[in-house]
Amino acid sequence: MINIFVHENNQRTIRRLAKAGGAFANLRPVIYQDVFRTLSVPVGTAIFTDLEFLSPLEREVAASMALTIGQAVPGTRVLNHPAHACERYELLRRMQLKGASPVTVLRVDSGDMPEKYPVFIRSEDGCAGPETGLIENAERYVEAVAALKRSGKPAKGRIALSYEAVPQPDGYFRKYGVFRVGDHVIPQHILYNRDWVVKSNELGRQPELVAEELAYMRENPHRELVMDAFDTGELQFGRADFGFMNGRFVLYEINTNPTFPRFRGGSPERAERRDLIRELLRQAFASIDDGVAARRPVRFMPLQPYRRFLETRSWGFRRRWTWLTRAFLLRRRHDRGDAKLLPQVDSSSEQP
């Protein structure tokens, strides 16, 4: 069984994949908030996604969940370990510092100015895309930040990214999307658009573009570049979105809860592509399934106090009283010496 941990507000993509026929019957979406409220976590191969949507305390609890899973069944695979995995800002910063991608990034609320122009501003988390057009100089950057604030968008949680893209000779910008599942690297698509913000596909039914995309799927020419990006971010699951500028690899992001293709329907011209992705994903998920059958979740106590971030006030009296009682009893058992309730960090072991 493969448990994929998702935020309660972003579970649609994984649920759709899990329902896409028997090939993915071993996938089980698990909502973080359900684990937080029950103080129990399912065992089996664990994939952590949506880490950017967790508060710092929630992320620490997610890390203790990962430790508990590994202790319950030693050797269990944990992908995107919450104590290791990078989010967008840290990943892009690491890639730029090691010279693997030219994108520069800064947090808008730092007060620093971009190193080079043009830049654009976007939310640090989520997938909404740019919130400004291309900003050509320092004066325009100051104006853009002020305009965002006037519109009710604070500087905190926003980043400025250098623009690193050029259209190909045919006039199309190309954005590549490639999955990683464990040790498997699987191309998903090439998105074509004449606008620099490539959020949708203008592929249509042009035979030459369909053929280019299918050839890309089969050849998988960027496997090593993609693996390096994932390894830099200490991530083992997700989709890398990237392009090329003057022949140089440009990483845009790694989405840990990506959208998967619709394996039914769609244009007949791309049916071969969909079938190929389906089979490669099936093989990839089978390779990381540790074979642990569904069983009762294991109890755990987080490393940080729960009451600071769980929104118990929004619950009814019965739910709030039940949770507080359970937390009190677990804490008392721990205080009396039941070491099984708290994950113990083994400094001699590495991340699976």
C-alpha positions as CSV (number, residue, x, y, z in Angstrom):
1,M,0.0,0.0,0.0
2,I,1.2,3.5,-0.9
3,N,-0.1,6.3,1.3
4,I,0.0,9.7,-0.3
5,F,-0.4,12.5,2.2
6,V,-2.2,15.6,0.9
7,H,-3.7,18.8,2.3
8,E,-7.5,18.7,2.7
9,N,-7.9,21.6,0.2
10,N,-5.7,19.9,-2.5
11,Q,-6.7,16.3,-2.7
12,R,-8.5,16.2,-6.1
13,T,-5.4,15.3,-8.2
14,I,-4.3,12.3,-6.2
15,R,-7.9,11.0,-5.8
16,R,-8.4,11.2,-9.5
17,L,-5.3,9.2,-10.1
18,A,-6.3,6.6,-7.5
19,K,-9.6,6.2,-9.3
20,A,-8.0,5.8,-12.8
21,G,-8.5,2.0,-12.9
22,G,-6.9,-1.0,-11.4
23,A,-3.4,0.1,-12.3
24,F,-3.4,2.5,-9.3
25,A,-5.5,0.6,-6.8
26,N,-2.5,0.5,-4.4
27,L,-2.6,4.3,-4.0
28,R,-4.4,5.7,-0.9
29,P,-4.8,9.4,-0.4
30,V,-4.5,10.4,3.3
31,I,-5.4,13.9,4.5
32,Y,-3.0,15.5,6.8
33,Q,-5.7,17.1,8.9
34,D,-7.3,13.7,9.6
35,V,-4.0,12.4,10.9
36,F,-3.6,15.5,13.0
37,R,-7.0,15.1,14.6
38,T,-6.8,11.4,15.3
39,L,-3.2,11.2,16.4
40,S,-2.7,8.0,14.2
41,V,-1.0,7.5,10.9
42,P,-1.3,4.6,8.4
43,V,1.8,2.5,7.7
44,G,3.2,1.5,4.3
45,T,5.2,3.4,1.7
46,A,4.7,7.1,2.4
47,I,4.7,10.0,0.0
48,F,4.5,13.5,1.5
49,T,3.1,16.2,-0.7
50,D,1.7,19.8,-0.3
51,L,4.4,20.6,2.3
52,E,4.2,24.3,1.3
53,F,0.6,24.4,2.6
54,L,1.5,23.3,6.1
55,S,2.4,25.7,8.9
56,P,5.9,25.3,10.5
57,L,4.4,23.4,13.4
58,E,2.3,21.2,11.1
59,R,5.4,20.4,9.1
60,E,7.2,19.3,12.3
61,V,4.3,17.0,13.0
62,A,4.5,15.6,9.5
63,A,8.2,14.8,10.1
64,S,7.3,13.0,13.3
65,M,4.7,11.1,11.3
66,A,7.5,10.0,8.9
67,L,9.6,8.8,11.8
68,T,6.7,6.9,13.3
69,I,6.0,5.1,10.0
70,G,9.7,4.0,9.7
71,Q,9.7,2.7,13.3
72,A,6.4,0.8,12.9
73,V,7.8,-1.1,9.8
74,P,11.6,-0.7,9.6
75,G,12.8,-0.2,6.0
76,T,9.5,1.5,4.9
77,R,10.1,3.9,2.0
78,V,9.5,7.6,2.7
79,L,9.4,9.9,-0.2
80,N,9.7,13.7,0.2
81,H,10.6,13.4,3.9
82,P,9.2,16.6,5.6
83,A,12.5,17.1,7.6
84,H,14.5,17.2,4.3
85,A,12.3,18.2,1.4
86,C,12.8,21.7,-0.2
87,E,10.0,24.0,-1.1
88,R,10.1,26.4,-4.1
89,Y,12.3,29.2,-2.7
90,E,14.9,27.0,-1.2
91,L,15.0,24.7,-4.2
92,L,15.5,27.5,-6.8
93,R,18.1,29.1,-4.5
94,R,20.1,25.9,-4.2
95,M,19.9,25.3,-8.0
96,Q,21.1,28.9,-8.7
97,L,24.0,28.7,-6.2
98,K,25.3,25.4,-7.6
99,G,25.1,26.8,-11.2
100,A,22.5,24.2,-12.3
101,S,19.8,26.8,-13.2
102,P,20.1,30.6,-13.8
103,V,16.9,31.6,-12.1
104,T,17.5,34.1,-9.3
105,V,14.9,34.4,-6.5
106,L,14.4,36.6,-3.5
107,R,11.6,37.1,-1.0
108,V,9.8,40.4,-1.5
109,D,9.5,41.1,2.2
110,S,13.3,40.9,2.6
111,G,13.6,44.4,1.3
112,D,16.4,43.4,-1.1
113,M,16.4,44.4,-4.7
114,P,16.7,41.8,-7.6
115,E,20.1,41.0,-8.9
116,K,19.1,41.2,-12.5
117,Y,16.1,42.1,-14.6
118,P,13.5,41.5,-16.0
119,V,11.7,39.8,-13.0
120,F,8.2,38.9,-12.1
121,I,6.5,38.5,-8.8
122,R,4.4,35.5,-7.7
123,S,3.2,33.7,-4.6
124,E,5.9,31.6,-3.0
125,D,3.4,28.7,-2.6
126,G,0.7,27.3,-4.8
127,C,0.3,27.2,-8.6
128,A,-1.5,30.5,-9.4
129,G,1.4,31.8,-11.6
130,P,2.8,35.4,-12.0
131,E,1.0,38.2,-10.3
132,T,2.8,40.9,-12.3
133,G,4.0,41.3,-15.8
134,L,7.7,41.4,-16.6
135,I,9.4,44.2,-14.5
136,E,12.3,45.8,-16.4
137,N,14.2,47.8,-13.8
138,A,14.5,48.7,-10.1
139,E,12.1,51.7,-10.3
140,R,9.3,49.5,-11.8
141,Y,10.0,46.8,-9.2
142,V,9.4,49.3,-6.4
143,E,6.2,50.4,-8.1
144,A,5.0,46.8,-8.6
145,V,5.5,45.9,-5.0
146,A,3.6,49.0,-3.9
147,A,0.8,48.2,-6.3
148,L,0.5,44.7,-4.9
149,K,0.2,46.0,-1.4
150,R,-2.5,48.5,-2.4
151,S,-4.5,45.7,-3.9
152,G,-4.4,43.8,-0.6
153,K,-1.5,41.4,-1.4
154,P,1.2,41.6,1.3
155,A,4.9,41.3,0.5
156,K,5.2,38.3,2.9
157,G,4.8,35.0,1.1
158,R,5.8,36.4,-2.3
159,I,8.9,36.0,-4.3
160,A,10.6,37.8,-7.2
161,L,12.0,35.5,-9.9
162,S,14.3,36.4,-12.8
163,Y,12.8,35.9,-16.3
164,E,14.7,33.1,-18.0
165,A,12.9,32.1,-21.2
166,V,12.9,32.6,-25.0
167,P,10.6,31.3,-27.7
168,Q,11.8,28.7,-30.1
169,P,12.3,29.7,-33.8
170,D,8.7,28.5,-34.5
171,G,7.4,31.2,-32.1
172,Y,6.4,28.8,-29.3
173,F,7.6,28.9,-25.7
174,R,8.0,25.3,-24.5
175,K,7.6,24.1,-20.9
176,Y,8.5,20.5,-20.2
177,G,6.9,18.5,-17.4
178,V,8.6,15.4,-16.1
179,F,7.5,13.1,-13.2
180,R,9.7,11.4,-10.7
181,V,8.4,8.4,-8.7
182,G,11.3,6.9,-6.7
183,D,14.0,6.1,-9.1
184,H,11.7,6.4,-12.2
185,V,11.7,9.5,-14.4
186,I,8.7,9.8,-16.7
187,P,8.0,12.6,-19.2
188,Q,4.5,13.9,-19.0
189,H,4.2,16.6,-21.7
190,I,5.6,19.5,-23.6
191,L,3.3,22.6,-23.2
192,Y,3.4,25.0,-26.2
193,N,2.3,28.6,-25.9
194,R,3.1,31.8,-27.7
195,D,2.8,33.7,-24.4
196,W,5.7,33.6,-21.9
197,V,3.4,32.4,-19.2
198,V,3.0,28.8,-20.3
199,K,0.0,27.6,-18.2
200,S,-2.0,26.0,-21.0
201,N,-1.3,24.2,-24.2
202,E,-1.8,25.6,-27.7
203,L,-0.7,22.2,-29.1
204,G,-4.0,21.6,-30.8
205,R,-3.8,18.9,-33.4
206,Q,-0.7,20.1,-35.2
207,P,0.9,16.8,-36.4
208,E,4.5,18.0,-36.1
209,L,4.0,19.1,-32.4
210,V,2.2,15.9,-31.5
211,A,5.1,13.9,-33.0
212,E,7.6,16.1,-31.2
213,E,5.9,15.4,-27.8
214,L,5.6,11.7,-28.4
215,A,9.3,11.4,-29.4
216,Y,10.2,13.3,-26.2
217,M,8.2,10.8,-24.2
218,R,10.0,7.9,-25.7
219,E,13.5,9.2,-25.6
220,N,13.4,10.9,-22.2
221,P,16.5,13.0,-23.0
222,H,16.5,15.1,-19.9
223,R,16.5,12.3,-17.3
224,E,19.8,13.2,-15.7
225,L,19.0,16.9,-15.5
226,V,15.7,16.2,-13.8
227,M,17.1,13.7,-11.4
228,D,19.8,16.3,-10.3
229,A,17.0,18.9,-9.7
230,F,15.0,16.5,-7.5
231,D,18.1,15.4,-5.7
232,T,19.1,19.0,-5.1
233,G,15.7,19.5,-3.4
234,E,15.9,16.2,-1.6
235,L,12.6,15.2,-3.3
236,Q,11.7,11.8,-4.7
237,F,8.2,12.4,-5.9
238,G,6.6,15.1,-8.0
239,R,6.8,16.8,-11.3
240,A,9.6,19.1,-12.5
241,D,8.5,22.0,-14.7
242,F,11.4,23.5,-16.7
243,G,12.5,25.0,-20.0
244,F,15.7,25.9,-21.8
245,M,17.2,29.3,-22.6
246,N,20.0,29.4,-25.1
247,G,20.5,25.7,-24.5
248,R,20.7,26.0,-20.7
249,F,18.4,24.1,-18.3
250,V,16.0,26.4,-16.5
251,L,14.1,25.0,-13.6
252,Y,10.8,26.7,-12.8
253,E,9.5,24.5,-9.9
254,I,8.9,21.0,-8.6
255,N,5.3,20.4,-7.8
256,T,4.9,17.6,-5.2
257,N,1.2,17.2,-5.9
258,P,1.0,17.5,-9.6
259,T,-1.9,17.0,-12.0
260,F,-1.8,13.7,-13.8
261,P,-3.2,13.1,-17.3
262,R,-6.8,12.1,-17.8
263,F,-6.3,8.6,-19.1
264,R,-9.8,8.4,-20.5
265,G,-11.0,10.7,-23.2
266,G,-9.0,13.5,-24.7
267,S,-7.8,13.9,-28.3
268,P,-7.2,10.7,-30.2
269,E,-4.0,12.2,-31.6
270,R,-2.4,12.0,-28.1
271,A,-3.9,8.6,-27.1
272,E,-0.5,6.8,-27.5
273,R,1.1,9.3,-25.2
274,R,-1.5,8.8,-22.5
275,D,-1.2,5.0,-22.7
276,L,2.6,5.2,-22.4
277,I,2.4,7.5,-19.4
278,R,-0.2,5.2,-17.7
279,E,2.1,2.1,-18.1
280,L,5.2,3.9,-17.0
281,L,3.5,5.3,-13.9
282,R,2.1,1.8,-13.1
283,Q,5.6,0.4,-13.2
284,A,7.0,3.2,-11.1
285,F,4.4,3.0,-8.3
286,A,4.8,-0.8,-8.2
287,S,8.5,-0.4,-7.7
288,I,8.1,1.7,-4.5
289,D,5.2,-0.3,-3.0
290,D,6.6,-2.1,0.1
291,G,3.9,-4.7,0.0
292,V,2.5,-3.9,3.4
293,A,-1.2,-4.7,3.4
294,A,-3.7,-2.3,4.8
295,R,-3.7,-2.5,8.6
296,R,-4.6,-0.4,11.6
297,P,-2.9,2.9,11.8
298,V,-0.3,3.4,14.5
299,R,-0.6,6.0,17.3
300,F,2.0,8.7,17.6
301,M,2.7,11.8,19.6
302,P,4.2,14.7,17.8
303,L,7.4,16.4,18.8
304,Q,5.7,19.7,19.2
305,P,2.5,20.6,21.2
306,Y,-0.6,20.3,19.2
307,R,-2.8,22.9,20.8
308,R,-0.9,25.8,19.3
309,F,-2.1,25.1,15.8
310,L,-5.0,22.7,15.7
311,E,-8.2,24.7,15.1
312,T,-10.2,22.9,17.8
313,R,-12.4,25.9,18.3
314,S,-14.0,25.3,15.0
315,W,-15.2,21.8,16.1
316,G,-18.3,21.0,18.0
317,F,-18.1,20.3,21.7
318,R,-18.1,16.5,21.3
319,R,-15.3,16.5,18.8
320,R,-13.2,19.0,20.7
321,W,-13.7,17.1,24.0
322,T,-12.8,13.7,22.3
323,W,-9.6,15.1,20.8
324,L,-8.5,16.8,24.0
325,T,-9.1,13.7,26.0
326,R,-7.2,11.5,23.6
327,A,-4.3,13.9,23.5
328,F,-4.2,14.1,27.3
329,L,-4.2,10.3,27.7
330,L,-1.4,9.9,25.1
331,R,0.7,12.6,26.8
332,R,0.2,11.0,30.2
333,R,1.3,7.6,28.8
334,H,4.4,9.2,27.4
335,D,5.2,11.0,30.6
336,R,5.0,7.7,32.4
337,G,7.7,6.3,30.1
338,D,5.9,4.7,27.2
339,A,8.6,5.5,24.7
340,K,6.7,3.9,21.8
341,L,4.6,7.1,21.5
342,L,7.4,9.4,20.6
343,P,9.5,8.8,17.5
344,Q,13.2,8.4,18.3
345,V,15.7,9.8,15.9
346,D,18.5,7.4,15.0
347,S,21.4,9.5,14.1
348,S,23.1,6.6,12.4
349,S,20.4,6.1,9.8
350,E,19.8,8.1,6.6
351,Q,16.6,9.1,4.9
352,P,15.1,6.2,3.0
